[in-house]
Amino acid sequence: MNDTLKFLDSIKDRLEEVPYEEIYQSVAAMRDKFVPFALIKKGAFIDRVRVHKKPDDLFLKEVDISYIHDQEIIDNYVGYGRANKEKQAVFYGAVLSPKIEHPRVVAYFETSSLLKHLDQYPDVTEYFTLSRWRVTQDIEVMEVIFSDEALKVSEYAQMSLANQLKNYKHLPLAAEYEEQGRFFANQFARNDIKEGQDYKYKITAAYVNYIWAKSHLKGVTYPSVQSKYLGQNVALLPELVNSSLQLEAPVGIFKFERKGGINQPVDSTKVAMNLGKDNTAFIFKDYYDGEFR
């Protein structure tokens, strides 16, 4: 194990004590970085979810459901995430994966705090807005595929690893590349991060931000922890969203309901087919049995 990985491994369980900049500099100092990447092809789509704080919330324009645009919110409320440092706006979403037919399911799992503590709520209702974003040109993103847990269950990770092996297995540093890939992928796959522990994302945030700063890659794809690694997430910098994604109609409002400890079918309650000029004036209509009214 190289010196950087030894250092990061020694601090991974006490990250609240270690400044982000020290972690970032250790990543910068790491020799022989291995950065596998994947192609998200033109015409693919990314699903994104925003949970409503109140049942009657309405998000009426694109900036409300995209990455955070409000600088005051970014400065005062954005902590660390799997692919963002403090006070950094990043677009998170979900893409198609072999085991989960609808990326929106993964997007909701990842976004809802309620689902992380569902056993505490035998009767509860939550509303969320789903948006779909079309990829308008091929984009390359860093690919995180070496997670031990994900490789047990994720066909996406298994297929991607087999493909990446063709690119690096013959290289002199193949064993080191795999060790490096596994370490960072296992950090992405951490499932021990509870509310108030966003500092545990420091390693992945520093790693991804270094790669973004030093390469043409401005996004990353990685297995979804909340879907038990069966789904696939993406995180993209705003510049990539602005240049390569297009919001598509319809935008829908959905309801998740739990009664007597049993999850009910997730229903769409309102849909906006008309998003207004420049996607700035969504017009929602009630939705019943496939018909608008």
C-alpha positions as CSV (number, residue, x, y, z in Angstrom):
1,M,0.0,0.0,0.0
2,N,1.4,3.4,-1.0
3,D,2.0,6.1,1.6
4,T,-1.2,8.1,0.7
5,L,-3.4,5.0,1.0
6,K,-1.7,4.1,4.3
7,F,-2.4,7.6,5.6
8,L,-6.0,7.7,4.4
9,D,-6.6,4.2,5.8
10,S,-5.3,5.3,9.2
11,I,-7.7,8.3,9.4
12,K,-10.8,6.9,7.7
13,D,-12.5,6.3,11.1
14,R,-11.6,9.6,12.7
15,L,-12.2,12.1,9.8
16,E,-13.9,14.6,12.1
17,E,-10.3,15.3,13.4
18,V,-8.6,15.8,10.1
19,P,-9.0,18.9,7.9
20,Y,-10.3,18.5,4.4
21,E,-7.3,20.3,3.0
22,E,-4.9,17.8,4.5
23,I,-6.8,15.0,2.9
24,Y,-6.9,16.8,-0.4
25,Q,-3.2,17.4,-0.4
26,S,-2.5,13.7,0.4
27,V,-4.6,12.7,-2.6
28,A,-2.7,15.3,-4.7
29,A,0.6,13.8,-3.5
30,M,-0.4,10.2,-4.4
31,R,1.7,8.7,-7.2
32,D,0.4,6.8,-10.2
33,K,-3.2,7.7,-9.9
34,F,-5.6,5.3,-11.5
35,V,-8.8,6.9,-12.9
36,P,-11.1,4.5,-14.8
37,F,-13.9,6.3,-16.7
38,A,-17.2,5.5,-18.3
39,L,-19.1,7.0,-21.2
40,I,-22.7,8.2,-20.7
41,K,-24.0,8.3,-24.2
42,K,-26.1,11.0,-25.9
43,G,-29.8,10.2,-25.5
44,A,-29.4,8.5,-22.1
45,F,-31.4,10.0,-19.2
46,I,-30.7,10.8,-15.6
47,D,-33.5,10.9,-13.0
48,R,-33.3,13.3,-10.1
49,V,-35.6,13.8,-7.1
50,R,-36.3,16.6,-4.7
51,V,-38.3,15.8,-1.6
52,H,-40.9,18.3,-0.4
53,K,-40.6,19.8,3.0
54,K,-44.4,20.3,3.0
55,P,-47.1,18.4,1.1
56,D,-48.2,21.5,-0.8
57,D,-44.7,22.5,-1.9
58,L,-44.5,23.2,-5.6
59,F,-41.2,23.6,-7.5
60,L,-42.1,25.7,-10.5
61,K,-38.9,26.2,-12.5
62,E,-35.8,24.3,-13.5
63,V,-33.5,25.9,-11.0
64,D,-35.7,24.6,-8.2
65,I,-35.1,21.0,-9.2
66,S,-31.5,21.1,-10.5
67,Y,-28.3,21.6,-8.5
68,I,-28.5,24.2,-5.8
69,H,-28.3,27.7,-7.4
70,D,-28.9,29.8,-4.3
71,Q,-25.5,30.9,-3.0
72,E,-26.8,31.7,0.5
73,I,-28.1,28.1,0.8
74,I,-24.8,26.8,-0.5
75,D,-22.7,28.9,1.9
76,N,-24.8,28.1,5.0
77,Y,-26.4,24.7,4.5
78,V,-24.3,22.5,2.2
79,G,-22.0,20.1,4.0
80,Y,-20.0,17.2,2.7
81,G,-21.5,14.6,0.4
82,R,-20.1,11.6,-1.4
83,A,-19.0,13.8,-4.2
84,N,-19.0,17.3,-2.9
85,K,-17.0,19.3,-0.4
86,E,-18.6,21.8,1.9
87,K,-20.3,24.8,0.2
88,Q,-20.2,23.1,-3.2
89,A,-23.1,22.6,-5.5
90,V,-23.2,19.2,-7.3
91,F,-26.0,17.6,-9.3
92,Y,-26.9,14.1,-8.0
93,G,-29.0,11.7,-9.9
94,A,-29.5,8.1,-10.9
95,V,-29.0,6.2,-14.2
96,L,-30.3,3.0,-15.6
97,S,-28.9,-0.2,-14.0
98,P,-29.4,-3.9,-14.8
99,K,-31.2,-4.8,-11.5
100,I,-33.5,-1.7,-11.1
101,E,-35.7,-0.9,-14.1
102,H,-36.5,2.7,-13.1
103,P,-33.7,5.0,-12.0
104,R,-36.3,7.2,-10.2
105,V,-36.5,4.5,-7.6
106,V,-32.8,4.8,-6.9
107,A,-33.0,8.6,-6.9
108,Y,-35.8,8.6,-4.3
109,F,-33.9,6.1,-2.1
110,E,-30.9,8.3,-2.2
111,T,-32.7,11.6,-1.5
112,S,-35.3,10.7,1.1
113,S,-34.2,10.9,4.7
114,L,-37.4,9.3,5.7
115,L,-36.6,6.0,4.0
116,K,-33.4,5.7,6.1
117,H,-35.5,5.5,9.3
118,L,-38.7,4.0,7.9
119,D,-39.1,1.4,10.7
120,Q,-39.8,4.3,13.0
121,Y,-42.8,5.4,11.0
122,P,-45.7,2.9,10.7
123,D,-47.9,5.6,9.2
124,V,-46.3,8.4,7.2
125,T,-46.6,10.3,3.9
126,E,-43.9,12.0,1.8
127,Y,-44.1,13.9,-1.5
128,F,-41.3,14.3,-3.9
129,T,-40.8,15.9,-7.4
130,L,-39.2,13.7,-10.0
131,S,-37.4,15.3,-13.0
132,R,-35.8,13.5,-16.0
133,W,-32.7,15.0,-17.7
134,R,-31.7,13.9,-21.2
135,V,-28.0,13.7,-22.0
136,T,-27.5,15.9,-25.1
137,Q,-23.9,14.8,-26.0
138,D,-21.6,12.0,-24.9
139,I,-20.0,12.7,-21.6
140,E,-17.1,10.9,-19.8
141,V,-17.2,10.5,-16.1
142,M,-15.0,8.8,-13.5
143,E,-16.2,5.3,-12.7
144,V,-16.1,3.9,-9.2
145,I,-16.4,0.1,-9.6
146,F,-14.1,-1.7,-7.1
147,S,-16.3,-1.7,-4.0
148,D,-16.2,-5.1,-2.4
149,E,-19.9,-5.0,-1.4
150,A,-21.1,-3.7,-4.8
151,L,-19.2,-6.3,-6.7
152,K,-21.1,-9.0,-4.8
153,V,-24.5,-7.9,-6.2
154,S,-24.1,-5.2,-8.9
155,E,-24.1,-6.4,-12.4
156,Y,-23.1,-2.9,-13.5
157,A,-20.0,-3.1,-11.3
158,Q,-19.2,-6.6,-12.4
159,M,-19.5,-5.8,-16.1
160,S,-17.6,-2.5,-15.7
161,L,-14.7,-4.2,-13.8
162,A,-14.4,-6.9,-16.5
163,N,-14.2,-4.2,-19.1
164,Q,-11.7,-2.1,-17.2
165,L,-9.5,-5.2,-16.6
166,K,-8.8,-5.2,-20.4
167,N,-7.3,-1.7,-20.0
168,Y,-5.0,-2.2,-17.0
169,K,-4.3,-5.9,-16.2
170,H,-1.3,-6.0,-18.5
171,L,0.3,-2.8,-16.9
172,P,3.2,-3.1,-14.5
173,L,1.3,-1.3,-11.8
174,A,-1.9,-3.3,-12.2
175,A,-1.9,-4.6,-8.6
176,E,-1.4,-1.1,-7.3
177,Y,-4.1,0.3,-9.5
178,E,-6.6,-2.3,-8.2
179,E,-5.6,-1.6,-4.5
180,Q,-6.1,2.1,-5.1
181,G,-9.4,1.6,-6.9
182,R,-10.7,-0.7,-4.1
183,F,-9.8,1.7,-1.3
184,F,-11.6,4.7,-2.8
185,A,-14.6,2.6,-4.0
186,N,-15.0,1.2,-0.5
187,Q,-15.1,4.7,0.8
188,F,-17.8,5.6,-1.7
189,A,-19.7,2.5,-0.5
190,R,-19.7,3.4,3.2
191,N,-23.0,2.6,4.8
192,D,-22.2,3.8,8.3
193,I,-22.8,7.5,7.8
194,K,-25.5,8.7,10.0
195,E,-27.2,12.1,10.3
196,G,-24.6,14.7,11.5
197,Q,-21.7,12.6,10.3
198,D,-21.1,14.2,6.9
199,Y,-17.4,14.5,7.7
200,K,-17.2,10.8,6.8
201,Y,-17.4,11.9,3.2
202,K,-14.2,13.9,3.3
203,I,-12.1,11.2,1.5
204,T,-14.4,10.7,-1.4
205,A,-15.1,14.5,-1.7
206,A,-11.4,15.2,-1.8
207,Y,-10.6,12.4,-4.2
208,V,-13.3,13.3,-6.7
209,N,-12.6,17.1,-6.5
210,Y,-8.9,16.5,-7.2
211,I,-9.7,14.4,-10.3
212,W,-12.2,17.0,-11.5
213,A,-9.7,19.8,-11.0
214,K,-6.8,18.0,-12.8
215,S,-8.6,16.3,-15.7
216,H,-11.3,16.7,-18.3
217,L,-13.7,14.6,-16.2
218,K,-16.4,16.6,-14.4
219,G,-18.6,13.8,-13.1
220,V,-18.5,10.5,-11.4
221,T,-20.7,7.4,-11.3
222,Y,-20.8,5.0,-8.4
223,P,-23.1,2.3,-6.9
224,S,-26.0,3.5,-4.8
225,V,-25.6,2.6,-1.1
226,Q,-29.3,3.2,-0.3
227,S,-30.4,0.7,-3.0
228,K,-28.0,-1.9,-1.5
229,Y,-25.6,-1.3,-4.4
230,L,-28.1,-2.5,-7.0
231,G,-28.7,1.0,-8.5
232,Q,-26.2,3.4,-10.0
233,N,-25.7,7.1,-9.1
234,V,-24.1,10.0,-10.9
235,A,-22.7,13.2,-9.5
236,L,-22.0,16.0,-12.0
237,L,-20.5,19.5,-11.7
238,P,-22.8,22.3,-12.7
239,E,-20.7,23.2,-15.7
240,L,-21.4,19.7,-17.1
241,V,-25.1,19.9,-16.3
242,N,-25.3,23.3,-18.1
243,S,-23.5,22.0,-21.2
244,S,-24.7,18.4,-21.6
245,L,-28.1,17.9,-19.9
246,Q,-31.6,19.0,-20.9
247,L,-34.6,18.9,-18.6
248,E,-37.5,17.0,-20.2
249,A,-41.3,17.1,-19.7
250,P,-43.1,15.8,-17.9
251,V,-42.0,16.8,-14.4
252,G,-44.1,14.8,-11.8
253,I,-45.0,15.0,-8.2
254,F,-45.3,11.6,-6.5
255,K,-46.6,10.4,-3.1
256,F,-45.0,7.8,-0.9
257,E,-47.3,6.5,1.8
258,R,-46.9,3.9,4.5
259,K,-50.0,2.6,6.4
260,G,-49.8,0.2,9.3
261,G,-46.2,-0.5,8.6
262,I,-46.9,-1.4,5.0
263,N,-45.6,0.6,2.0
264,Q,-48.4,1.6,-0.4
265,P,-48.0,1.9,-4.2
266,V,-46.2,5.1,-5.1
267,D,-48.6,7.3,-7.1
268,S,-48.2,10.3,-9.2
269,T,-50.4,13.1,-8.0
270,K,-49.6,16.0,-10.3
271,V,-47.7,16.3,-13.6
272,A,-46.4,19.2,-15.6
273,M,-46.3,18.7,-19.3
274,N,-45.9,22.4,-20.0
275,L,-42.7,23.7,-18.4
276,G,-43.1,27.3,-19.6
277,K,-40.7,29.5,-21.5
278,D,-37.1,28.4,-20.7
279,N,-38.4,25.9,-18.2
280,T,-39.3,28.8,-15.8
281,A,-43.1,28.3,-15.3
282,F,-44.2,24.7,-14.7
283,I,-47.9,24.2,-15.1
284,F,-49.0,21.3,-12.9
285,K,-52.3,19.4,-13.4
286,D,-53.9,16.8,-11.1
287,Y,-53.3,13.3,-12.4
288,Y,-55.8,10.4,-12.1
289,D,-55.8,7.1,-13.8
290,G,-53.6,8.3,-16.6
291,E,-55.6,11.4,-17.4
292,F,-55.1,15.1,-16.6
293,R,-57.9,17.2,-15.3
